[in-house]
Amino acid sequence: MPYISMACRLLLFTVLTMSAWSKVRNRTVFAEFTQWLSAIALVGLGGGRPAAFALLAAEAVAALALAMPWIPAAVAFGFAT
């Protein structure tokens, strides 16, 4: 059972890290992501950029929490959702 838990944590860590890295490494990708977030009704006009930074920070924090073995997997998964 510990192997399944570790595999799930590794998979989530990889997905979140690659997602955050893909937004950070290229300005045009981040700008397109910001525009996409602005199109969502809940974000509203002009709120795309702060929402994009918040989502990027949440992905990075969740990935770091998954990388730390002393944090239970349930808490790290809670940060990821």
GUDO-81508 format. One record per atom (N, C-alpha, C): x, y, z. Coordinates in steps of 0.2 Angstrom, whole numbers, plus 5000, padded with zeros to 4 digits. Each point is the difference from the previous one (the first is absolute). Layout:
XYZ...
//
This chain:
500449945000499650065000500450065000500650005003500450075000500250014993500149954996500350014993499450044996499449985001499450034997500050085002500150015006499950075003500650044997500649975000500650044997499950014992499849954997499950014993499450054998499550015004499550054999500350075002500450005005500350065002500550034994500449954998500550014994499650034994499449964998499750024994499750075001499750025006499750065001500650065000500549985003500650055000500250014993500149954996500250014993499550044996499449995001499550044996500050075002500050015007500050075002500650044998500649975001500650034998500050024993499849954995500050014993499550064998499550005004499550054998500250075002500350005006500350075002500650024996500449954998500650024996499850024993499549974997499850024994499850074999499750025006499750075000500650055002500549985003500650055002500550004995500149954996500550004995499950054994499450014998499850044994499550055002500250074998499550055001499450004996500149984994499449994996499549955002500249955003499649945002499650035007500450045004499750035006499550054998500150044995499550054997499449974998500149944996499449974997499649975006500349975005499749975006499650065003500350065001499750065003499450024996500050004994499450024996499549945000500249945001499549955000499650005007500450025005499750015007499550065000500250054996499650065000499349994997500049954995499449984997499549965005500249985005499649965005499650055004499349995000499650055003500150025007500249955004500250005007500650055001500450004996500750045001499850074998499650014995499850074998500650044996499850064998500450044996500650025004500650004998500650035003500249955006499749955001500249965006500449934998500250004993500349944998500750005002500450055000500750005002500149985008499650035004500149985007499849935001499449984997499849935000500549954998500450024994500549964997500649995005500250065003500549995005499849965006499450015002499849965006499949924999499849994994500049934997500749975000500550044997500749984999500349995007499850045005500349995007499749945003499449994999499649945003500349944997500250004994500349944997500749985003500450065001500749995002499949985008499650035004500049985007499749935000499549984996499849935001500649954997500350014995500649964998500550005006500250055003500550005005499749965006499450005002499749975005500049924999499949984994500049934998500749985000500550044999500749985000500349995007499750025005500250005007499749935003500449955001499749945003499750005007500150055004499850005006499350035001499750034994499350025000499649954997499549985004499549944997499850024993499849944997499850014993499350035000499649995005499350035000500150085000500450025004500150085001500350024993500549974997500250034994499549994994499649955000499549994995499550065001499850025006499650055002500250074997500750015000500350064997499950004992500049944998500049994992499450014997499450005004499450014998499750065001
//
